Amino acid sequence: MYTIIGLCTFIIIKRFTTKLLKTISMNETILRNGNREAGSIDAKNSTVVEYWAKSFGVTQTTLRRAIINVGPIVENVKNWLTVKGFIK
């Protein structure tokens, strides 16, 4: 029978593992599909947009707005987000 501590530990490990596997899966998808042109963000691929939004610490909407304004080049997007105050 599980103890409270054992059950909590199990839940924490399961959540961490699930999150880690999702991150690995997203990275594999990006490497395989989303970044054919090095240094660019494929705004049509929701997995890629989710990855880059998390990387920059912004919402997907904000990231898409940046891409509309400066194009899909990662460095340009990062600079725009910095100038607009979304990232430091």
C-alpha positions as CSV (number, residue, x, y, z in Angstrom):
1,M,0.0,0.0,0.0
2,Y,1.2,3.4,-0.9
3,T,2.1,6.0,1.7
4,I,1.2,9.6,1.2
5,I,4.9,10.5,0.6
6,G,5.3,7.6,-1.8
7,L,2.2,8.5,-3.7
8,C,3.2,12.2,-3.9
9,T,6.7,11.2,-5.1
10,F,5.2,9.0,-7.8
11,I,2.9,11.8,-9.0
12,I,5.8,14.3,-9.2
13,I,8.0,11.9,-11.1
14,K,5.1,11.0,-13.5
15,R,4.4,14.7,-14.2
16,F,8.1,15.5,-14.7
17,T,8.6,12.5,-17.0
18,T,5.5,13.4,-19.0
19,K,6.7,16.9,-19.5
20,L,10.2,15.8,-20.4
21,L,8.9,13.4,-23.0
22,K,6.7,16.1,-24.5
23,T,9.7,18.5,-24.7
24,I,11.8,15.8,-26.4
25,S,9.0,15.0,-28.8
26,M,8.6,18.7,-29.7
27,N,12.3,19.1,-30.2
28,E,12.4,16.0,-32.5
29,T,9.5,17.4,-34.5
30,I,11.2,20.7,-34.9
31,L,14.4,19.1,-36.0
32,R,12.6,16.8,-38.4
33,N,9.9,19.1,-39.8
34,G,9.9,22.6,-38.5
35,N,13.2,24.1,-39.2
36,R,14.1,23.2,-42.8
37,E,15.7,26.6,-43.2
38,A,18.2,27.0,-40.4
39,G,17.4,29.9,-38.1
40,S,13.8,30.4,-39.1
41,I,10.4,29.8,-37.4
42,D,7.7,28.0,-39.3
43,A,4.6,29.9,-38.2
44,K,2.3,27.4,-39.9
45,N,3.5,24.6,-37.6
46,S,1.8,24.9,-34.2
47,T,4.4,22.7,-32.5
48,V,7.2,24.9,-33.7
49,V,5.4,28.0,-32.6
50,E,4.7,26.5,-29.2
51,Y,8.4,25.6,-28.8
52,W,9.7,29.1,-29.8
53,A,7.1,30.9,-27.7
54,K,8.2,28.9,-24.7
55,S,11.8,29.5,-25.5
56,F,11.3,33.3,-25.6
57,G,8.9,33.2,-22.7
58,V,6.0,34.9,-24.7
59,T,2.6,33.8,-25.8
60,Q,2.1,32.2,-29.2
61,T,0.0,35.2,-30.3
62,T,2.9,37.6,-29.4
63,L,5.3,35.3,-31.3
64,R,3.1,35.3,-34.4
65,R,2.8,39.1,-34.2
66,A,6.6,39.3,-34.2
67,I,6.8,37.0,-37.2
68,I,4.3,39.1,-39.1
69,N,6.3,42.3,-38.3
70,V,9.9,41.1,-39.0
71,G,9.6,37.7,-40.7
72,P,10.5,34.2,-39.5
73,I,14.3,34.6,-38.9
74,V,14.9,33.8,-35.2
75,E,17.4,36.6,-34.6
76,N,15.0,39.2,-36.1
77,V,12.1,37.9,-34.0
78,K,14.2,37.9,-30.9
79,N,15.4,41.5,-31.5
80,W,11.8,42.6,-32.1
81,L,10.6,41.0,-28.9
82,T,13.4,42.6,-27.0
83,V,12.8,46.1,-28.5
84,K,9.1,45.8,-27.7
85,G,9.8,44.8,-24.2
86,F,8.5,41.3,-24.3
87,I,11.9,39.8,-23.4
88,K,14.9,41.2,-21.6
